[in-house]
Amino acid sequence: MQRTCLSKLLSIMLLAAPLAAKAQIYEISGSPYDTEGAPLPQYINTSAEKVILVDPREHAWGAYERNGKLKRWGIATAGGAKCDDSDDSCHTKAGVFRIYSLGNSNCVSNKYEGAPMPYCMYFSGGEAIHGSSDVQFENISHGCVRVHIDDAKWLRYHFVEGPTMINHFRGTKVIIKSY
């Protein structure tokens, strides 16, 4: 009985192998790699380095290659005009920064009672780009830039460069546009 099942499984695998080798991968509309129609420019001047651009007005982030082309983009929730736990502004600082510290899926906030910040990428003081399940077309964070968890993971492991001796301890450039 086991031998018959194993034989049938092997036959199916051998028949399917040529089909898998000919399979094509298509990007579909809605793919993070489909940059046409993005609320960000298709090209920016990156001075030949990778750049993450965050636009709080558009509630969007974009990853730009060294040649200035937009590679991937997504929704971003930046800091709110007023913190929900005080009368202070929580706007994310606008300006040009560098990634100086990287975390993994277990990254948590030291300031906000261990709030989860998966795949955190710190760029200014306690402000980071990180994954969240609460990403909205509204700026409501305490100053960090929230992106979808899959986007944060991609940025962290496939795009962002942390500070190293090779890049003269200058991590990936982060540009936060003004509100």
PyMOL commands that place a pseudoatom at each C-alpha (Angstrom):
pseudoatom trace, name=CA, resn=MET, resi=1, chain=A, elem=C, hetatm=0, pos=[0.000, 0.000, 0.000]
pseudoatom trace, name=CA, resn=GLN, resi=2, chain=A, elem=C, hetatm=0, pos=[2.722, 2.500, 0.979]
pseudoatom trace, name=CA, resn=ARG, resi=3, chain=A, elem=C, hetatm=0, pos=[4.781, 1.565, -2.062]
pseudoatom trace, name=CA, resn=THR, resi=4, chain=A, elem=C, hetatm=0, pos=[1.794, 2.186, -4.399]
pseudoatom trace, name=CA, resn=CYS, resi=5, chain=A, elem=C, hetatm=0, pos=[1.119, 5.635, -2.881]
pseudoatom trace, name=CA, resn=LEU, resi=6, chain=A, elem=C, hetatm=0, pos=[4.794, 6.527, -3.090]
pseudoatom trace, name=CA, resn=SER, resi=7, chain=A, elem=C, hetatm=0, pos=[4.929, 5.386, -6.708]
pseudoatom trace, name=CA, resn=LYS, resi=8, chain=A, elem=C, hetatm=0, pos=[1.866, 7.484, -7.623]
pseudoatom trace, name=CA, resn=LEU, resi=9, chain=A, elem=C, hetatm=0, pos=[3.305, 10.548, -5.861]
pseudoatom trace, name=CA, resn=LEU, resi=10, chain=A, elem=C, hetatm=0, pos=[6.607, 10.155, -7.692]
pseudoatom trace, name=CA, resn=SER, resi=11, chain=A, elem=C, hetatm=0, pos=[4.785, 9.891, -11.033]
pseudoatom trace, name=CA, resn=ILE, resi=12, chain=A, elem=C, hetatm=0, pos=[2.826, 13.066, -10.355]
pseudoatom trace, name=CA, resn=MET, resi=13, chain=A, elem=C, hetatm=0, pos=[5.989, 14.949, -9.361]
pseudoatom trace, name=CA, resn=LEU, resi=14, chain=A, elem=C, hetatm=0, pos=[7.797, 13.826, -12.527]
pseudoatom trace, name=CA, resn=LEU, resi=15, chain=A, elem=C, hetatm=0, pos=[4.868, 14.931, -14.696]
pseudoatom trace, name=CA, resn=ALA, resi=16, chain=A, elem=C, hetatm=0, pos=[4.591, 18.314, -12.948]
pseudoatom trace, name=CA, resn=ALA, resi=17, chain=A, elem=C, hetatm=0, pos=[8.327, 19.148, -13.057]
pseudoatom trace, name=CA, resn=PRO, resi=18, chain=A, elem=C, hetatm=0, pos=[8.383, 20.291, -16.735]
pseudoatom trace, name=CA, resn=LEU, resi=19, chain=A, elem=C, hetatm=0, pos=[5.329, 22.489, -16.120]
pseudoatom trace, name=CA, resn=ALA, resi=20, chain=A, elem=C, hetatm=0, pos=[6.952, 24.182, -13.109]
pseudoatom trace, name=CA, resn=ALA, resi=21, chain=A, elem=C, hetatm=0, pos=[10.110, 24.861, -15.111]
pseudoatom trace, name=CA, resn=LYS, resi=22, chain=A, elem=C, hetatm=0, pos=[8.061, 26.731, -17.731]
pseudoatom trace, name=CA, resn=ALA, resi=23, chain=A, elem=C, hetatm=0, pos=[6.009, 28.726, -15.217]
pseudoatom trace, name=CA, resn=GLN, resi=24, chain=A, elem=C, hetatm=0, pos=[6.135, 32.502, -15.532]
pseudoatom trace, name=CA, resn=ILE, resi=25, chain=A, elem=C, hetatm=0, pos=[5.820, 35.000, -12.741]
pseudoatom trace, name=CA, resn=TYR, resi=26, chain=A, elem=C, hetatm=0, pos=[3.546, 37.960, -13.386]
pseudoatom trace, name=CA, resn=GLU, resi=27, chain=A, elem=C, hetatm=0, pos=[3.217, 41.086, -11.280]
pseudoatom trace, name=CA, resn=ILE, resi=28, chain=A, elem=C, hetatm=0, pos=[-0.418, 41.945, -10.780]
pseudoatom trace, name=CA, resn=SER, resi=29, chain=A, elem=C, hetatm=0, pos=[-2.070, 45.276, -10.129]
pseudoatom trace, name=CA, resn=GLY, resi=30, chain=A, elem=C, hetatm=0, pos=[-1.759, 46.065, -6.443]
pseudoatom trace, name=CA, resn=SER, resi=31, chain=A, elem=C, hetatm=0, pos=[1.683, 44.545, -6.245]
pseudoatom trace, name=CA, resn=PRO, resi=32, chain=A, elem=C, hetatm=0, pos=[4.131, 46.617, -4.180]
pseudoatom trace, name=CA, resn=TYR, resi=33, chain=A, elem=C, hetatm=0, pos=[6.445, 46.469, -7.218]
pseudoatom trace, name=CA, resn=ASP, resi=34, chain=A, elem=C, hetatm=0, pos=[3.800, 48.066, -9.445]
pseudoatom trace, name=CA, resn=THR, resi=35, chain=A, elem=C, hetatm=0, pos=[4.868, 51.690, -9.053]
pseudoatom trace, name=CA, resn=GLU, resi=36, chain=A, elem=C, hetatm=0, pos=[2.688, 53.108, -11.824]
pseudoatom trace, name=CA, resn=GLY, resi=37, chain=A, elem=C, hetatm=0, pos=[0.064, 55.345, -10.249]
pseudoatom trace, name=CA, resn=ALA, resi=38, chain=A, elem=C, hetatm=0, pos=[1.999, 55.663, -6.971]
pseudoatom trace, name=CA, resn=PRO, resi=39, chain=A, elem=C, hetatm=0, pos=[1.398, 58.970, -5.116]
pseudoatom trace, name=CA, resn=LEU, resi=40, chain=A, elem=C, hetatm=0, pos=[5.184, 59.506, -5.168]
pseudoatom trace, name=CA, resn=PRO, resi=41, chain=A, elem=C, hetatm=0, pos=[7.511, 60.512, -8.014]
pseudoatom trace, name=CA, resn=GLN, resi=42, chain=A, elem=C, hetatm=0, pos=[8.791, 57.687, -10.232]
pseudoatom trace, name=CA, resn=TYR, resi=43, chain=A, elem=C, hetatm=0, pos=[12.305, 59.186, -10.062]
pseudoatom trace, name=CA, resn=ILE, resi=44, chain=A, elem=C, hetatm=0, pos=[14.137, 61.405, -7.582]
pseudoatom trace, name=CA, resn=ASN, resi=45, chain=A, elem=C, hetatm=0, pos=[17.735, 62.586, -7.314]
pseudoatom trace, name=CA, resn=THR, resi=46, chain=A, elem=C, hetatm=0, pos=[19.315, 60.107, -4.911]
pseudoatom trace, name=CA, resn=SER, resi=47, chain=A, elem=C, hetatm=0, pos=[22.963, 61.136, -5.353]
pseudoatom trace, name=CA, resn=ALA, resi=48, chain=A, elem=C, hetatm=0, pos=[23.702, 57.516, -6.331]
pseudoatom trace, name=CA, resn=GLU, resi=49, chain=A, elem=C, hetatm=0, pos=[22.532, 55.989, -3.042]
pseudoatom trace, name=CA, resn=LYS, resi=50, chain=A, elem=C, hetatm=0, pos=[19.429, 54.167, -1.837]
pseudoatom trace, name=CA, resn=VAL, resi=51, chain=A, elem=C, hetatm=0, pos=[16.752, 56.409, -0.305]
pseudoatom trace, name=CA, resn=ILE, resi=52, chain=A, elem=C, hetatm=0, pos=[13.530, 55.878, 1.625]
pseudoatom trace, name=CA, resn=LEU, resi=53, chain=A, elem=C, hetatm=0, pos=[11.154, 58.798, 1.081]
pseudoatom trace, name=CA, resn=VAL, resi=54, chain=A, elem=C, hetatm=0, pos=[8.212, 59.294, 3.465]
pseudoatom trace, name=CA, resn=ASP, resi=55, chain=A, elem=C, hetatm=0, pos=[5.485, 61.782, 2.574]
pseudoatom trace, name=CA, resn=PRO, resi=56, chain=A, elem=C, hetatm=0, pos=[3.108, 62.331, 5.528]
pseudoatom trace, name=CA, resn=ARG, resi=57, chain=A, elem=C, hetatm=0, pos=[0.688, 64.339, 3.347]
pseudoatom trace, name=CA, resn=GLU, resi=58, chain=A, elem=C, hetatm=0, pos=[0.298, 61.441, 0.914]
pseudoatom trace, name=CA, resn=HIS, resi=59, chain=A, elem=C, hetatm=0, pos=[0.488, 58.814, 3.684]
pseudoatom trace, name=CA, resn=ALA, resi=60, chain=A, elem=C, hetatm=0, pos=[3.050, 56.969, 1.568]
pseudoatom trace, name=CA, resn=TRP, resi=61, chain=A, elem=C, hetatm=0, pos=[6.622, 55.714, 1.611]
pseudoatom trace, name=CA, resn=GLY, resi=62, chain=A, elem=C, hetatm=0, pos=[8.850, 54.833, -1.315]
pseudoatom trace, name=CA, resn=ALA, resi=63, chain=A, elem=C, hetatm=0, pos=[12.105, 52.918, -1.684]
pseudoatom trace, name=CA, resn=TYR, resi=64, chain=A, elem=C, hetatm=0, pos=[14.343, 54.442, -4.357]
pseudoatom trace, name=CA, resn=GLU, resi=65, chain=A, elem=C, hetatm=0, pos=[17.281, 52.647, -5.973]
pseudoatom trace, name=CA, resn=ARG, resi=66, chain=A, elem=C, hetatm=0, pos=[20.677, 54.269, -6.476]
pseudoatom trace, name=CA, resn=ASN, resi=67, chain=A, elem=C, hetatm=0, pos=[19.623, 55.333, -9.996]
pseudoatom trace, name=CA, resn=GLY, resi=68, chain=A, elem=C, hetatm=0, pos=[16.690, 57.272, -8.484]
pseudoatom trace, name=CA, resn=LYS, resi=69, chain=A, elem=C, hetatm=0, pos=[13.935, 54.913, -9.678]
pseudoatom trace, name=CA, resn=LEU, resi=70, chain=A, elem=C, hetatm=0, pos=[11.061, 54.065, -7.349]
pseudoatom trace, name=CA, resn=LYS, resi=71, chain=A, elem=C, hetatm=0, pos=[11.369, 50.328, -6.628]
pseudoatom trace, name=CA, resn=ARG, resi=72, chain=A, elem=C, hetatm=0, pos=[8.550, 49.761, -4.137]
pseudoatom trace, name=CA, resn=TRP, resi=73, chain=A, elem=C, hetatm=0, pos=[6.056, 51.872, -2.228]
pseudoatom trace, name=CA, resn=GLY, resi=74, chain=A, elem=C, hetatm=0, pos=[3.285, 51.518, 0.305]
pseudoatom trace, name=CA, resn=ILE, resi=75, chain=A, elem=C, hetatm=0, pos=[1.029, 53.203, 2.831]
pseudoatom trace, name=CA, resn=ALA, resi=76, chain=A, elem=C, hetatm=0, pos=[2.682, 55.002, 5.750]
pseudoatom trace, name=CA, resn=THR, resi=77, chain=A, elem=C, hetatm=0, pos=[1.210, 56.361, 8.969]
pseudoatom trace, name=CA, resn=ALA, resi=78, chain=A, elem=C, hetatm=0, pos=[3.400, 59.142, 10.376]
pseudoatom trace, name=CA, resn=GLY, resi=79, chain=A, elem=C, hetatm=0, pos=[3.150, 61.081, 13.631]
pseudoatom trace, name=CA, resn=GLY, resi=80, chain=A, elem=C, hetatm=0, pos=[-0.038, 62.921, 14.492]
pseudoatom trace, name=CA, resn=ALA, resi=81, chain=A, elem=C, hetatm=0, pos=[-0.537, 66.656, 14.984]
pseudoatom trace, name=CA, resn=LYS, resi=82, chain=A, elem=C, hetatm=0, pos=[-1.401, 65.972, 18.626]
pseudoatom trace, name=CA, resn=CYS, resi=83, chain=A, elem=C, hetatm=0, pos=[-0.523, 63.003, 20.777]
pseudoatom trace, name=CA, resn=ASP, resi=84, chain=A, elem=C, hetatm=0, pos=[-3.500, 61.124, 22.138]
pseudoatom trace, name=CA, resn=ASP, resi=85, chain=A, elem=C, hetatm=0, pos=[-1.893, 60.975, 25.594]
pseudoatom trace, name=CA, resn=SER, resi=86, chain=A, elem=C, hetatm=0, pos=[-0.807, 64.648, 25.854]
pseudoatom trace, name=CA, resn=ASP, resi=87, chain=A, elem=C, hetatm=0, pos=[-1.233, 68.060, 24.260]
pseudoatom trace, name=CA, resn=ASP, resi=88, chain=A, elem=C, hetatm=0, pos=[2.161, 67.767, 22.560]
pseudoatom trace, name=CA, resn=SER, resi=89, chain=A, elem=C, hetatm=0, pos=[2.691, 67.407, 18.817]
pseudoatom trace, name=CA, resn=CYS, resi=90, chain=A, elem=C, hetatm=0, pos=[3.706, 63.944, 17.672]
pseudoatom trace, name=CA, resn=HIS, resi=91, chain=A, elem=C, hetatm=0, pos=[4.695, 64.957, 14.143]
pseudoatom trace, name=CA, resn=THR, resi=92, chain=A, elem=C, hetatm=0, pos=[7.537, 62.890, 12.744]
pseudoatom trace, name=CA, resn=LYS, resi=93, chain=A, elem=C, hetatm=0, pos=[10.581, 65.135, 12.359]
pseudoatom trace, name=CA, resn=ALA, resi=94, chain=A, elem=C, hetatm=0, pos=[10.939, 66.369, 8.787]
pseudoatom trace, name=CA, resn=GLY, resi=95, chain=A, elem=C, hetatm=0, pos=[14.399, 66.310, 7.253]
pseudoatom trace, name=CA, resn=VAL, resi=96, chain=A, elem=C, hetatm=0, pos=[17.156, 64.065, 5.964]
pseudoatom trace, name=CA, resn=PHE, resi=97, chain=A, elem=C, hetatm=0, pos=[18.352, 61.273, 8.243]
pseudoatom trace, name=CA, resn=ARG, resi=98, chain=A, elem=C, hetatm=0, pos=[20.286, 58.005, 8.177]
pseudoatom trace, name=CA, resn=ILE, resi=99, chain=A, elem=C, hetatm=0, pos=[19.327, 54.557, 9.446]
pseudoatom trace, name=CA, resn=TYR, resi=100, chain=A, elem=C, hetatm=0, pos=[21.539, 54.040, 12.482]
pseudoatom trace, name=CA, resn=SER, resi=101, chain=A, elem=C, hetatm=0, pos=[20.042, 50.953, 14.153]
pseudoatom trace, name=CA, resn=LEU, resi=102, chain=A, elem=C, hetatm=0, pos=[18.159, 47.892, 12.909]
pseudoatom trace, name=CA, resn=GLY, resi=103, chain=A, elem=C, hetatm=0, pos=[15.897, 45.445, 14.724]
pseudoatom trace, name=CA, resn=ASN, resi=104, chain=A, elem=C, hetatm=0, pos=[14.174, 42.181, 13.911]
pseudoatom trace, name=CA, resn=SER, resi=105, chain=A, elem=C, hetatm=0, pos=[10.620, 40.872, 14.272]
pseudoatom trace, name=CA, resn=ASN, resi=106, chain=A, elem=C, hetatm=0, pos=[10.885, 41.141, 18.075]
pseudoatom trace, name=CA, resn=CYS, resi=107, chain=A, elem=C, hetatm=0, pos=[11.697, 44.874, 18.191]
pseudoatom trace, name=CA, resn=VAL, resi=108, chain=A, elem=C, hetatm=0, pos=[9.632, 46.735, 20.823]
pseudoatom trace, name=CA, resn=SER, resi=109, chain=A, elem=C, hetatm=0, pos=[9.341, 50.311, 22.070]
pseudoatom trace, name=CA, resn=ASN, resi=110, chain=A, elem=C, hetatm=0, pos=[11.228, 51.254, 25.208]
pseudoatom trace, name=CA, resn=LYS, resi=111, chain=A, elem=C, hetatm=0, pos=[9.132, 54.391, 25.564]
pseudoatom trace, name=CA, resn=TYR, resi=112, chain=A, elem=C, hetatm=0, pos=[5.598, 53.051, 25.042]
pseudoatom trace, name=CA, resn=GLU, resi=113, chain=A, elem=C, hetatm=0, pos=[5.350, 50.014, 27.341]
pseudoatom trace, name=CA, resn=GLY, resi=114, chain=A, elem=C, hetatm=0, pos=[6.887, 47.482, 24.999]
pseudoatom trace, name=CA, resn=ALA, resi=115, chain=A, elem=C, hetatm=0, pos=[4.618, 48.309, 22.052]
pseudoatom trace, name=CA, resn=PRO, resi=116, chain=A, elem=C, hetatm=0, pos=[5.539, 46.017, 19.142]
pseudoatom trace, name=CA, resn=MET, resi=117, chain=A, elem=C, hetatm=0, pos=[7.688, 47.620, 16.421]
pseudoatom trace, name=CA, resn=PRO, resi=118, chain=A, elem=C, hetatm=0, pos=[8.600, 44.663, 14.187]
pseudoatom trace, name=CA, resn=TYR, resi=119, chain=A, elem=C, hetatm=0, pos=[11.569, 45.166, 11.851]
pseudoatom trace, name=CA, resn=CYS, resi=120, chain=A, elem=C, hetatm=0, pos=[12.372, 48.587, 13.336]
pseudoatom trace, name=CA, resn=MET, resi=121, chain=A, elem=C, hetatm=0, pos=[14.812, 50.841, 11.502]
pseudoatom trace, name=CA, resn=TYR, resi=122, chain=A, elem=C, hetatm=0, pos=[15.797, 53.834, 13.662]
pseudoatom trace, name=CA, resn=PHE, resi=123, chain=A, elem=C, hetatm=0, pos=[16.601, 57.076, 11.858]
pseudoatom trace, name=CA, resn=SER, resi=124, chain=A, elem=C, hetatm=0, pos=[16.167, 59.981, 14.327]
pseudoatom trace, name=CA, resn=GLY, resi=125, chain=A, elem=C, hetatm=0, pos=[16.355, 59.761, 18.119]
pseudoatom trace, name=CA, resn=GLY, resi=126, chain=A, elem=C, hetatm=0, pos=[13.566, 57.381, 19.110]
pseudoatom trace, name=CA, resn=GLU, resi=127, chain=A, elem=C, hetatm=0, pos=[11.829, 57.616, 15.728]
pseudoatom trace, name=CA, resn=ALA, resi=128, chain=A, elem=C, hetatm=0, pos=[11.842, 54.565, 13.502]
pseudoatom trace, name=CA, resn=ILE, resi=129, chain=A, elem=C, hetatm=0, pos=[10.215, 53.086, 10.448]
pseudoatom trace, name=CA, resn=HIS, resi=130, chain=A, elem=C, hetatm=0, pos=[8.598, 49.839, 11.617]
pseudoatom trace, name=CA, resn=GLY, resi=131, chain=A, elem=C, hetatm=0, pos=[5.914, 47.325, 10.874]
pseudoatom trace, name=CA, resn=SER, resi=132, chain=A, elem=C, hetatm=0, pos=[2.411, 47.646, 12.272]
pseudoatom trace, name=CA, resn=SER, resi=133, chain=A, elem=C, hetatm=0, pos=[-1.022, 46.114, 11.873]
pseudoatom trace, name=CA, resn=ASP, resi=134, chain=A, elem=C, hetatm=0, pos=[-2.448, 49.640, 12.383]
pseudoatom trace, name=CA, resn=VAL, resi=135, chain=A, elem=C, hetatm=0, pos=[-1.451, 51.451, 9.179]
pseudoatom trace, name=CA, resn=GLN, resi=136, chain=A, elem=C, hetatm=0, pos=[-3.970, 54.068, 8.075]
pseudoatom trace, name=CA, resn=PHE, resi=137, chain=A, elem=C, hetatm=0, pos=[-4.402, 56.976, 5.669]
pseudoatom trace, name=CA, resn=GLU, resi=138, chain=A, elem=C, hetatm=0, pos=[-4.093, 59.183, 8.730]
pseudoatom trace, name=CA, resn=ASN, resi=139, chain=A, elem=C, hetatm=0, pos=[-1.139, 60.426, 10.775]
pseudoatom trace, name=CA, resn=ILE, resi=140, chain=A, elem=C, hetatm=0, pos=[-1.777, 59.078, 14.258]
pseudoatom trace, name=CA, resn=SER, resi=141, chain=A, elem=C, hetatm=0, pos=[1.492, 57.589, 15.528]
pseudoatom trace, name=CA, resn=HIS, resi=142, chain=A, elem=C, hetatm=0, pos=[3.628, 58.973, 18.355]
pseudoatom trace, name=CA, resn=GLY, resi=143, chain=A, elem=C, hetatm=0, pos=[6.305, 59.979, 15.823]
pseudoatom trace, name=CA, resn=CYS, resi=144, chain=A, elem=C, hetatm=0, pos=[7.403, 56.735, 14.234]
pseudoatom trace, name=CA, resn=VAL, resi=145, chain=A, elem=C, hetatm=0, pos=[6.512, 55.835, 10.663]
pseudoatom trace, name=CA, resn=ARG, resi=146, chain=A, elem=C, hetatm=0, pos=[4.259, 52.792, 10.567]
pseudoatom trace, name=CA, resn=VAL, resi=147, chain=A, elem=C, hetatm=0, pos=[4.230, 50.612, 7.460]
pseudoatom trace, name=CA, resn=HIS, resi=148, chain=A, elem=C, hetatm=0, pos=[2.648, 47.228, 6.833]
pseudoatom trace, name=CA, resn=ILE, resi=149, chain=A, elem=C, hetatm=0, pos=[4.598, 44.425, 8.501]
pseudoatom trace, name=CA, resn=ASP, resi=150, chain=A, elem=C, hetatm=0, pos=[5.484, 42.733, 5.189]
pseudoatom trace, name=CA, resn=ASP, resi=151, chain=A, elem=C, hetatm=0, pos=[6.772, 46.066, 3.863]
pseudoatom trace, name=CA, resn=ALA, resi=152, chain=A, elem=C, hetatm=0, pos=[8.876, 46.627, 6.984]
pseudoatom trace, name=CA, resn=LYS, resi=153, chain=A, elem=C, hetatm=0, pos=[10.332, 43.135, 6.664]
pseudoatom trace, name=CA, resn=TRP, resi=154, chain=A, elem=C, hetatm=0, pos=[11.177, 43.733, 2.993]
pseudoatom trace, name=CA, resn=LEU, resi=155, chain=A, elem=C, hetatm=0, pos=[12.746, 47.113, 3.751]
pseudoatom trace, name=CA, resn=ARG, resi=156, chain=A, elem=C, hetatm=0, pos=[14.739, 45.687, 6.677]
pseudoatom trace, name=CA, resn=TYR, resi=157, chain=A, elem=C, hetatm=0, pos=[16.106, 42.605, 4.922]
pseudoatom trace, name=CA, resn=HIS, resi=158, chain=A, elem=C, hetatm=0, pos=[16.086, 43.465, 1.212]
pseudoatom trace, name=CA, resn=PHE, resi=159, chain=A, elem=C, hetatm=0, pos=[16.634, 47.211, 0.911]
pseudoatom trace, name=CA, resn=VAL, resi=160, chain=A, elem=C, hetatm=0, pos=[17.993, 49.053, 3.945]
pseudoatom trace, name=CA, resn=GLU, resi=161, chain=A, elem=C, hetatm=0, pos=[21.691, 49.110, 4.685]
pseudoatom trace, name=CA, resn=GLY, resi=162, chain=A, elem=C, hetatm=0, pos=[22.656, 49.647, 8.289]
pseudoatom trace, name=CA, resn=PRO, resi=163, chain=A, elem=C, hetatm=0, pos=[25.773, 51.602, 9.221]
pseudoatom trace, name=CA, resn=THR, resi=164, chain=A, elem=C, hetatm=0, pos=[28.919, 49.627, 8.424]
pseudoatom trace, name=CA, resn=MET, resi=165, chain=A, elem=C, hetatm=0, pos=[32.572, 50.321, 7.846]
pseudoatom trace, name=CA, resn=ILE, resi=166, chain=A, elem=C, hetatm=0, pos=[31.993, 49.729, 4.107]
pseudoatom trace, name=CA, resn=ASN, resi=167, chain=A, elem=C, hetatm=0, pos=[29.484, 52.627, 3.894]
pseudoatom trace, name=CA, resn=HIS, resi=168, chain=A, elem=C, hetatm=0, pos=[31.506, 54.783, 6.334]
pseudoatom trace, name=CA, resn=PHE, resi=169, chain=A, elem=C, hetatm=0, pos=[28.866, 54.160, 9.002]
pseudoatom trace, name=CA, resn=ARG, resi=170, chain=A, elem=C, hetatm=0, pos=[26.226, 55.946, 6.940]
pseudoatom trace, name=CA, resn=GLY, resi=171, chain=A, elem=C, hetatm=0, pos=[23.109, 53.778, 6.799]
pseudoatom trace, name=CA, resn=THR, resi=172, chain=A, elem=C, hetatm=0, pos=[20.419, 54.174, 4.162]
pseudoatom trace, name=CA, resn=LYS, resi=173, chain=A, elem=C, hetatm=0, pos=[19.224, 57.745, 3.711]
pseudoatom trace, name=CA, resn=VAL, resi=174, chain=A, elem=C, hetatm=0, pos=[15.697, 58.527, 4.965]
pseudoatom trace, name=CA, resn=ILE, resi=175, chain=A, elem=C, hetatm=0, pos=[13.888, 61.670, 3.791]
pseudoatom trace, name=CA, resn=ILE, resi=176, chain=A, elem=C, hetatm=0, pos=[10.815, 62.731, 5.735]
pseudoatom trace, name=CA, resn=LYS, resi=177, chain=A, elem=C, hetatm=0, pos=[8.898, 65.402, 3.843]
pseudoatom trace, name=CA, resn=SER, resi=178, chain=A, elem=C, hetatm=0, pos=[7.154, 68.159, 5.778]
pseudoatom trace, name=CA, resn=TYR, resi=179, chain=A, elem=C, hetatm=0, pos=[3.445, 67.982, 6.547]
for i in range(1, 179): cmd.bond("trace and resi %d" % i, "trace and resi %d" % (i + 1))
show_as sticks, trace
zoom trace
